[in-house]
Amino acid sequence: MDSPDSARWGSVTDRRFKLGLTVVVAFCSIAYELVYSQFLTVFYGGTVVRYSITIGLYMFSLGVGALLSGQLDDPESNLLRTEVYLSLAGPVGAGFIVALNSFPNVAFPGKYTVTLVLAHLPIVVVGVLSGFELPLLDDLVEDREDSLFSAMGSLYPRRVVRRVMGVFFSVSDSDGRSLSEVLGADYIGSLLGTVVYALVLYPRLGLVVTVLVLGLLNALAALAFAAWTLTGVSESLSRPTVGNWRAVLVVGLLLTGTYGGLVANGERVDRTVTGAYMGDRIADEYRPGAVEIDVQTYRTTAYQRLTLYERRVEAHAGPERCLRLDSALQLCDSWVDSYHSGLVDIPMSMYENQSSVDVLLVGGATTSR
């Protein structure tokens, strides 16, 4: 018998809500791993290697999490905790990778190997926590009167799908396997995560703001699940009270507010964080203590990364501005005049009154890498 609360939600049944939640959390988890892959590529190079290792390590960690989930009870409480932990671990993991590579003056034997291994820890943490999700959600999606197709709406023609599958497989009339439905929703969320990350989030927001958006989405999913359960709409297994979840809810609210504020000021946050680690990356090219780098402008276009910074080098008279495209130094104040003057000396010699000639210099930057 439906409760007044469930009537207020209309067609959003308990089953549909939890399968929709599965899509959202899977979206966040796979997108976190893509962010980590890109950060690792920036710091350690080798795009194919970084993405391959990240995917493999993530899948392995999912399996570890699924095995460990057998030790968990109270699926509602643990699912809420898992989502709050993920909303914290995802962005913190990205910051951890950046921090590991932001201390160019610290040198010790095996530094590269140590930092490389440690930089993969966020992949494992997010993977294990994500591995908890599916078993917990399977425990919660216990109402088995509908299949995934009908639970997700009329968009999926169940009869047509059954007939097509029946040509190649033996098809059961029973809809009692909730695990297959949770897995299906999880794979849908993973697909959406990879596509939206590649086409929308990363190109428009950049890595820093993207990981904050994912943390915000994860925290909102946790709070939505808590609200759904505590208001009595959910067909609860443990019938939790606000007191049982107070600490977790406070953390979730704090994370939501923090991420919301950071995302609202995303452009400034991106400039600050990106400028800091780009400055450290540039300073790492010099011997420790030999240079100070102050990144003034950092932009990512559809074609390259542009970094305008000021550097102070030992034995130089004063600071000078420099320009980089991707990782290649293009120009600095101390040699830009002599470099560009050499490009126009010969053509200018063809004019008697050189003071009346305007010069347009196209493609005047160095192409050395």
Protein Blocks (a to p, Z undefined) as FASTA:
>chain_A
ZZfklmmnomacfklmmmmmmmmmmmmmmmmmmmmmmmmmmmngpjllmmmmmmmmmmmm
mmmmmmmmmmpghkllmmmmmmmmmmmmmmmmmmmmmmmmmcfkbccehklmmmmmmmmm
mmmmmmmmmmmmmmmmmmmmmcfkbcfklmnojkbcfklmmmmmmmmmccdfbfkbfklm
mmmmmmmmmmmmmmmmmmmmmmmnommlmmmmmmmmmmmmmmmmmmmmmnomaccfklpa
fklmmmmmmmmmmmmmmmmmmmmmmmmmmmmmmmmmmmmmmmmmpcehiaccddfbdcdd
fkbccdddddddehiabdcddddehjbcfbdfklmmmmmmmmmmmmmmmpmblmlpccdd
ehkacfbZZ
